[in-house]
Amino acid sequence: MSGAADEAERSAQRWAESGLAWLTGEAGGEPLIPSAPIPLVADRALARLAALAPAGAFNGLGGAELLAERAACQGHSRRGRIAPGGACRLLEARGGWLAANLPRGDDARALAAWLEDDALAGCAAPLGDDTWREIAARVGVRGRDACVARARLLGLAVAPADPPGASPEPWLRVAARGASSAPRPRAAPLVLELGSLWAGPLAGRLLRVAGAHVTKLESSRRPDAARTGNSAFFDRLNEGKRSVALDFSEGGDRRRLLALLERADVVIEGSRPRALAQLGADAASWVRARPGRVWLSLTGYGREAPCAEWVAFGDDAAAAAGLCWCVPRGAPLFVGDAIADPLAGLHGALAALECWRNGEGGLLDVSLRGVTAWAIGVNGTARAAADPARHPAKPPRLLGAPAAPARALGADTAAALRELESA
């Protein structure tokens, strides 16, 4: 067997045994194995991260399995052109396919404005099948690109779903560089995590496993929405982190936010750039203020305009990268469960820890779409998808020990503020 054929065989096996193939295919149909080498990409990223961690820290974990953890916790399966989580759907418009991800109440309230039809006013999340049929009918008679552009202006996570490009750009960009410090081959950084949902919290979790001291900082008014979701998944992402909650609308707490940022060695955040700027936090200035600082910015499409303000979640970002066409069906299907989220979190954690250990200061720009497009294109995408009959698919499963409960919202706020006062 040639090297390329052997790589394809290993990729197919990891699609099948990790649970990712179980999440790919038509509802009620057989699991499908895509042509992209994403499971191997994830495995290699976790192996590089483990090499930076204390011996044995990542024993029992697999990179590909990390991509299917949410589905394992929530019992998801494949649903064809409906994402396993149910909030994102592939819809055909004039001129092409798009992915519409509409999980929030604000998304439902924006439907009438998006599709210019008052009959859609008053919809509520989660959207039912009848509402989705109405959305599909209206999208079907509209131009795809205009439909996407209008949705983005309204802050909706809607993206074109085209086949992958021929030459994706690198998954990591350095948006600003700071001064370097001496390498820190074994030191444990102080990490301030401002992320929510999946990508940012996963990055924080992986850095914690690698030995970092992680504080999860949330708005007391609008905490991480995942707190009200599946508790097993939330605990898995956030166990072992301190929890601090501040009211970002209050001047005193905004100053405390800036003080917490000043103490941190590594920052993880998943906000659109202007959101933190409104609170007085400037990532580029922060990395330049002290040698060796690392700011990990996780976005849908990167920090550069106009993409910086586009809303994205894992399923629509993966569709924008071309992943929905990496199955042998002639029309797009969802592949995995919001796979762009954990791919970005895993690679973001790797980039942040490598830079910090090497003493390299910088603002790291990792986008959900970009890292997925890069992972699809590793070693090219010309090969055919594997025969599922040769690689029986297993359901998603959790690896490692059961998670301990995450800290309650704000459980460590008082202690953190005392530390600020005594510093």
C-alpha positions in Angstrom: 0.0 0.0 0.0 1.4 3.4 -1.0 1.9 6.2 1.6 -1.2 8.1 0.3 -3.3 5.0 0.3 -2.2 4.1 3.8 -3.0 7.7 5.0 -6.5 7.4 3.5 -7.0 4.1 5.2 -6.0 5.5 8.6 -8.3 8.5 8.0 -11.3 6.3 7.2 -10.7 4.1 10.2 -10.6 7.2 12.5 -13.8 8.6 10.9 -15.5 5.3 11.8 -14.2 4.6 15.3 -14.3 8.2 16.6 -18.1 8.6 16.1 -17.7 11.2 13.4 -18.9 9.0 10.6 -22.0 8.1 12.8 -22.9 11.8 12.5 -22.5 12.0 8.8 -25.1 10.9 6.2 -28.8 10.8 5.6 -31.2 10.5 8.5 -32.0 6.8 8.7 -29.3 5.9 6.2 -25.9 4.4 6.5 -23.0 6.4 8.1 -20.7 8.0 5.5 -17.0 8.5 5.5 -15.9 11.8 4.0 -12.8 12.3 1.9 -11.2 14.9 4.2 -8.5 13.8 6.6 -9.9 15.8 9.5 -9.7 13.0 12.2 -6.0 12.6 11.5 -5.5 16.4 11.6 -7.2 16.5 15.1 -5.1 13.5 16.3 -1.9 15.2 15.3 -2.8 18.5 16.9 -3.6 16.7 20.2 -0.3 14.8 20.0 1.6 18.1 19.6 -0.2 19.6 22.5 0.5 16.5 24.7 4.2 16.9 23.9 4.1 20.3 25.6 2.2 19.0 28.7 3.3 17.0 31.7 3.8 13.3 30.9 0.5 11.5 30.7 -1.7 14.6 31.0 -3.6 13.7 27.8 -3.6 9.9 28.2 -7.0 8.4 27.3 -8.0 11.3 25.0 -8.1 11.3 21.2 -8.2 14.3 18.9 -10.9 12.9 16.6 -13.0 11.9 19.6 -12.8 15.5 20.9 -14.7 16.5 17.8 -17.6 14.3 18.6 -17.9 15.0 22.4 -21.0 17.1 22.3 -22.8 14.5 20.2 -21.7 11.8 22.7 -23.2 13.9 25.6 -26.4 14.8 23.8 -27.1 11.6 21.8 -26.9 13.2 18.4 -26.9 11.2 15.1 -26.8 12.0 11.4 -29.7 14.0 9.9 -28.6 14.7 6.3 -29.2 18.4 5.5 -30.2 19.1 9.1 -27.2 19.4 11.5 -27.1 16.9 14.3 -27.9 19.6 16.8 -31.0 20.7 14.8 -30.4 24.5 14.7 -28.6 24.6 11.3 -30.0 23.5 7.9 -28.7 23.4 4.4 -31.1 25.2 2.0 -31.0 25.6 -1.8 -31.4 29.1 -3.2 -31.1 30.4 -6.7 -27.4 30.1 -7.5 -26.3 27.6 -4.9 -26.7 26.2 -1.4 -26.4 28.0 1.9 -26.3 27.0 5.6 -28.6 28.8 7.9 -27.8 28.5 11.7 -30.6 30.0 13.7 -30.4 28.8 17.4 -31.1 32.1 19.2 -34.3 34.0 20.1 -32.8 37.0 18.3 -32.4 34.9 15.1 -36.1 34.0 15.1 -37.1 37.6 15.6 -35.0 38.6 12.6 -36.6 36.2 10.2 -39.2 38.6 8.9 -36.5 41.3 8.2 -34.1 38.8 6.6 -36.6 37.3 4.2 -38.7 40.5 3.9 -41.9 38.7 4.8 -44.1 39.8 7.8 -45.7 36.4 7.8 -42.5 35.2 9.6 -42.9 37.8 12.4 -43.5 36.4 15.8 -41.4 33.2 15.4 -39.7 31.8 18.4 -36.7 29.6 19.0 -36.2 26.7 18.6 -37.7 26.9 15.2 -40.1 24.1 14.3 -40.2 22.1 11.1 -43.2 24.1 9.7 -41.2 27.3 10.1 -38.1 25.8 8.5 -40.3 24.8 5.5 -41.5 28.4 5.2 -37.9 29.6 5.4 -36.8 27.1 2.7 -39.6 28.1 0.4 -38.6 31.8 0.6 -34.9 31.1 0.3 -35.5 28.9 -2.7 -36.7 31.8 -4.9 -34.0 34.2 -3.9 -30.4 34.6 -5.1 -28.1 32.8 -2.7 -25.4 35.5 -2.4 -27.9 38.3 -1.8 -29.6 36.1 0.8 -26.3 35.5 2.6 -25.3 39.2 2.5 -28.6 40.4 3.9 -28.4 37.8 6.7 -25.0 38.9 7.7 -26.1 42.5 7.9 -28.7 41.4 10.4 -26.2 39.4 12.5 -27.5 36.0 11.4 -25.1 33.0 11.1 -25.8 32.2 7.4 -23.1 31.2 5.0 -22.6 29.9 1.4 -22.1 26.2 1.2 -19.9 25.6 -1.8 -17.3 22.8 -2.4 -13.9 23.4 -0.8 -11.4 25.6 -2.5 -8.3 24.4 -4.2 -5.7 26.0 -2.0 -6.9 27.0 1.5 -4.9 29.6 3.4 -3.0 28.7 6.6 -5.1 28.0 9.7 -3.2 30.5 11.9 -2.6 34.2 11.4 -0.6 36.5 13.7 -2.6 39.7 13.7 -0.1 41.6 15.9 3.3 40.8 17.3 4.6 41.6 20.8 8.1 41.5 22.1 9.6 38.1 22.9 10.6 36.8 26.3 12.9 34.0 27.3 11.4 30.6 26.5 9.4 29.0 29.3 9.7 25.2 28.6 7.9 24.1 31.8 6.1 27.1 33.3 2.3 27.2 33.7 0.6 30.3 32.3 -2.2 32.2 33.9 -5.0 32.0 31.4 -8.1 34.2 31.3 -10.8 32.6 29.2 -13.6 34.9 27.9 -14.9 32.4 25.4 -18.3 30.7 25.4 -20.2 27.7 24.0 -17.5 25.3 22.6 -14.3 26.6 20.8 -13.1 28.9 23.5 -14.0 26.7 26.5 -12.4 23.7 24.8 -9.2 25.7 24.3 -9.2 26.7 28.0 -9.9 23.1 29.0 -7.0 21.8 26.9 -4.6 24.4 28.4 -5.8 23.5 31.9 -5.0 19.8 31.2 -1.6 20.9 30.0 -1.0 22.5 33.4 -2.2 26.1 33.0 -4.2 28.0 35.7 -7.5 28.9 33.9 -10.1 31.4 35.1 -13.3 31.5 33.2 -14.6 35.1 33.1 -18.3 35.6 32.2 -20.8 38.5 32.1 -23.1 38.2 35.1 -25.9 39.6 32.9 -25.2 37.3 29.9 -23.2 34.3 31.0 -22.0 31.5 28.8 -25.3 30.2 27.1 -23.9 26.7 27.4 -24.6 26.8 31.2 -28.3 26.2 30.4 -27.6 23.4 28.0 -26.4 19.9 28.5 -24.7 19.8 31.9 -22.4 16.8 31.1 -21.0 18.6 28.2 -20.6 21.9 30.0 -18.9 20.2 32.9 -16.5 18.4 30.6 -15.4 21.7 29.0 -15.2 23.7 32.2 -14.2 21.5 35.1 -11.2 22.7 37.1 -11.5 26.3 36.0 -12.1 29.2 38.4 -15.4 31.1 37.7 -15.5 34.9 37.8 -18.6 36.9 36.9 -18.6 40.7 36.3 -21.2 43.1 35.2 -19.6 44.7 32.1 -22.2 47.4 32.0 -20.9 48.8 35.3 -17.8 51.0 35.3 -16.2 49.4 38.3 -16.5 45.9 36.9 -15.1 47.1 33.5 -12.0 48.3 35.4 -11.8 45.0 37.1 -11.9 43.3 33.7 -9.0 45.3 32.6 -7.1 44.5 35.8 -7.7 40.8 35.3 -6.5 41.1 31.7 -3.3 42.9 33.0 -2.5 39.9 35.2 -3.0 37.2 32.5 -0.3 35.6 30.5 -2.7 34.1 27.9 -6.1 35.4 27.0 -8.8 33.3 25.1 -11.7 35.1 23.6 -14.3 34.5 21.0 -15.9 37.9 20.6 -16.2 40.1 17.5 -13.3 42.6 17.8 -15.5 45.7 18.4 -17.2 44.0 21.4 -14.1 44.1 23.6 -13.0 47.4 22.2 -16.2 48.9 23.6 -15.1 47.7 27.0 -11.7 49.3 26.7 -9.8 46.2 25.8 -7.5 46.4 22.8 -5.8 43.0 22.0 -3.0 44.4 19.9 -2.0 46.9 22.6 -2.3 44.2 25.3 0.2 41.9 23.6 2.7 44.7 23.1 2.5 45.9 26.7 4.6 43.0 28.1 7.0 40.6 26.4 5.7 37.1 25.7 2.0 37.6 26.1 -0.4 35.6 23.9 -3.9 36.6 23.0 -5.9 33.9 21.2 -8.8 35.3 19.2 -11.3 32.7 18.0 -13.6 34.1 15.3 -15.9 32.8 12.6 -14.0 34.2 9.6 -11.0 36.1 11.1 -10.3 39.6 12.5 -10.1 41.5 9.2 -13.0 43.6 7.9 -15.6 42.9 6.7 -15.4 39.3 7.9 -14.6 40.3 11.5 -18.2 41.2 12.1 -19.9 38.1 10.6 -21.6 35.8 13.1 -20.7 32.2 12.8 -21.2 28.9 14.7 -19.6 25.5 14.1 -22.0 24.0 11.6 -22.3 27.0 9.3 -18.6 27.8 9.5 -17.8 24.2 8.4 -20.3 24.5 5.5 -18.6 27.8 4.5 -15.3 25.9 4.4 -16.7 23.3 2.0 -17.0 20.3 4.4 -20.6 19.5 3.4 -19.4 18.5 -0.1 -16.8 16.0 1.2 -19.3 13.2 0.9 -20.2 11.2 -2.2 -23.8 12.3 -2.7 -23.9 15.0 -5.3 -25.5 17.4 -2.9 -24.2 18.8 0.4 -24.8 17.0 3.7 -23.7 17.9 7.2 -20.4 16.2 8.3 -20.0 15.7 12.0 -21.5 17.9 14.7 -20.4 21.6 14.5 -17.0 20.3 13.7 -15.4 23.8 13.1 -15.9 24.6 16.8 -13.7 21.9 18.3 -11.2 22.0 15.5 -10.7 25.7 16.2 -10.5 25.2 19.9 -8.0 22.4 19.6 -5.7 24.2 17.2 -6.1 27.5 19.1 -4.9 25.9 22.3 -1.9 24.4 20.5 -0.9 27.7 18.9 -1.3 29.6 22.2 0.7 27.1 24.3 3.5 26.8 21.7 3.8 30.5 21.4 3.8 31.1 25.2 6.3 28.3 25.9 8.6 29.7 23.2 8.3 33.3 24.6 6.7 34.6 21.4 4.2 37.4 22.1 1.4 37.8 19.7 -2.3 38.2 18.8 -3.3 34.9 17.3 -6.2 34.8 14.8 -7.8 31.4 14.4 -11.1 31.3 12.5 -13.6 28.5 12.5 -13.9 28.6 8.7 -10.2 28.9 8.2 -9.0 26.0 10.3 -11.7 23.7 8.8 -10.8 24.7 5.2 -7.1 24.0 6.0 -7.9 20.6 7.6 -10.0 19.6 4.5 -7.1 20.4 2.3 -4.3 18.6 4.2 -2.7 16.3 1.6 -5.3 17.4 -1.0 -8.9 16.4 -1.4 -8.8 14.6 -4.7 -9.1 11.1 -3.3 -12.5 9.4 -3.1 -14.4 8.8 0.1 -13.9 5.4 1.7 -16.4 2.5 1.5 -18.3 2.6 4.7 -18.9 -1.2 4.6 -15.1 -1.7 5.2 -15.1 0.6 8.2 -18.2 0.0 10.5 -19.1 3.2 12.2 -19.4 3.5 16.0 -21.5 6.0 17.9 -19.8 8.9 19.5 -18.3 8.1 22.9 -16.6 9.9 25.7 -13.0 9.2 26.5 -11.3 9.7 29.8 -12.7 10.0 33.3 -16.2 11.5 33.9 -16.1 15.2 34.4 -16.4 16.8 37.8 -19.1 19.6 38.1 -18.0 23.0 36.7 -17.8 25.8 39.2 -21.0 27.8 39.7 -21.3 31.1 38.0 -19.1 33.6 39.9 -18.1 31.1 42.6 -14.6 32.6 42.6 -15.3 36.2 42.0 -14.7 37.4 45.5 -11.4 35.6 45.8 -10.2 37.0 42.4 -11.1 40.5 43.4 -9.3 40.1 46.8 -6.2 39.0 44.8 -6.5 42.1 42.6 -6.7 44.4 45.6 -3.6 42.8 47.2 -1.5 42.8 44.1 
